Amino acid sequence: MNFNIEQIIMMLAAAYLLGSIPSGVWIGKIFFHVDIRRHGSGNIGTTNTYRVLGPIAGSIVMALDISKGAIATLLPTFFHVTTVSPLVFGLMAILGHTFSIFDKFKGGKAVATSAGMLLAYKPAFFFLAAGIWILVILLTSMVSLASMIGFTLTTIAIFFTHDIFLSALAVLLTIFIFYRHRANISRIRNGTESMVPFGLGNLFRKRRSSTK
């Protein structure tokens, strides 16, 4: 199917609007009557939703944010568009998630939506990133550290595919995610980063606290 430039622009706009949906904010307000931007870290993503609203809400937000990136990346497949890379549509969703038109051009840290793009484009790398993410959380109890390490190692693995566009985008996203986590990096260095209530890192922190 041949699409003209106006139709492709409309699809790109749709991908951005899809990514812009602030899942954490809407779920918090509709089902819990809580604005998560006013609690915890103030972030609208999975980790703060988990912290403020609990594991069920956090898991739902993560699934929705992953879905945003995946659906946007699949748009050209749905409409048989071959003239624009699916990664461009995925990137628009990531931009929407990070600079949401529904949240005064603020947003999340792009981890889950970027993972969704990988799920739709190269599922093997999504599962690699997810596996690393889970392992690092179990070892450190830090979601932020797991996200940064997961993206870094997955980006290195992507280089071996010789997909230049995906490799370049992976590098840019990894740099961007490190930038978005700069406050977390500072807290990790100071030993004050928030931890999930499971994993070895949380266990060690509790032991240290009990011996003081």
N, C-alpha and C positions, 0 to 999 in steps of 0.2 A: 504494500500500500504506500502510495506516495503522499507525503505530507509537505505542505508549504511552510514557509518560515513562521507565519503567524500561528499555525497550529502547533508547531514545535515550541514556540514561545509560551503558548497557553499551557502546554504540558509541563514545561519547566516551572511555570508559575504555580501549577497544581502541585508539583513536587515540593516546592518551597512552602506552600500553604499547609500541605500534609505534615511536613517536618515541623512547622511552626506550632502545631497543636501542643499546648503545654499540659501533657498528660497528668503530671504530678499535681499541678495547680487545680485542674478541673476535678480530678478525683477527690482531692482534699476538700474542696469547697462543696461539691455535690453530695458526697457520701459521709464526710466527717465534719463538715462545717468549719474546716480549718484551712487557713492559708499557709501552706508550708514555707512560703517565702518569709514569713515572720517568725519562724521557729528553726532551731538547729543551726545549720550553716547558711540557711536562706536559699540554698540551691533547689531547683525544681526537679532534679533527677532522682534516680533509683535510690542512691544511698541516703539522701536526706528524707525521702519519702519513707524508707524503711525505718529510719531513726525516729521520725515524728509520728507516722501513722501505723507502723508495724510491718511485719514480714509479708502479709498477704497483699496489702496495698503496694508495698515496695516491689514485689514480684510482678504484680499487674502492670505497674508503671514501666518496669524494665521490659516486659513483653511488648507493651504498646510502643515504646520508643524504638525497640529493635524492629518492630513491624513497620514503623514509619520509614525507616531507611530501606528495608527490604521491598516494600510496595513501590516506593518511588523509583528504586533501581529497576524494578520489573515493568514500569510503565511502557518503555519502548517495546518490550516483548508483547505486552497486552495489545498494543496498537500497531504492531508489525513495523516499527520504525527502525531502520537500519543505518540511517545517515548520521545519527548522534550516538555516542557511546553511552551505555547504561550508567556508567560511572558519573556522567555529568548530571543525570537526574538524581542519583544518590547524593552527590555533592550538594545539590540544591536543597535536599531534605535536611542534610547536616547543617547547612547555613540557616535554614529555617528553625531548626531545633536550637541552635546557638544564639541566633538573633531573631527571636520570634516576633512577628508583627502583632501577635495577641498578648505580648508581655513587654511592650515598650522596647522592643528590639534587644531584650535580654534573653537569657535562656540557660540551658544546661551545658555540660562540659563535652558533649558530642561523643561520648564513649559508646553508649548503647546504639545510637542511630548509625554511627560508623560501622559497628558490628553488624547491624542489619544490612547495610550496603554489601558487606563482605558475604553475608549469608546468601544474598540473592545472586551475587556475581561469581564468587568462588567459595562455595560452601565449605570446602576442606580447610580453608584458612579461618573461617568463622569458628569451626570446631577446634582448630589449633589454638586460636586466641582464647576461646572459652575454657579450654583445658588448662592453659597457662594461668588464666585469671583465677580459676577455682583453686588451683594448686597453691598459688602465691597467697591467696586469702587464707587458706588452711594453715599455711606456714607463718604468716605474719599478722593475720586478722585485720589487714589494712586494704580496703577497697581501692583507695587512691593509688597505692603502690602496685597493687595487682593490675590496675588499668594501664599504668605507665609501662610496667615490665611486659605485660601482654602485648601491647601495641609495638613496643620496641622489637621483641623477638619475632613477632609475626611479620613485621616490616622486613626484617632481615631474611626471613624465609621467602617472602614475596619476590625478593631480588632474583631468586633462582628460577622464577617462571619466565623471565625475559619479557614480561609485560611492562613496557616502558611507562605507559600511562598509569597503570595501577601502582607501579613502584614509586613513581613521582608523587602520586596522590597519597600513598601510604606514608612517605617521608614527611610530607607537608602536614598530614593529620597528626602524626606522632609529635612533631614539633609543636603543633597547635595544642594538643592535649597536655603536653608538658607545661606549656604556657598557662593553660587554664587551671592547672594544678599547682601553680607556683606557691600559693599559700599553703597547700598541703605539703609541698616539699620542705618548706620552712618548718612546719610543725613536725614532720618526720625527723628532721635534723635535731630539733629541740626535744624530741621524745614526748611530744604532746599530741600527736595525731590521734584522732578518734579511731576506735577499733570496733569491729562487730563483736557480738558476745560469744563468739566461738573461735576456734583455731588456736594454734600454739602461741602466737603473739599475745593474745588476750590472757592466756593461762600464765605466761611468764610475767606479764605486767602485774597480775594479781598476786603472784608469789613475791615479787619484789616489794609490792605495797605492804604485804602482810609481815615482811621481815623488818620493816622500818620502825 
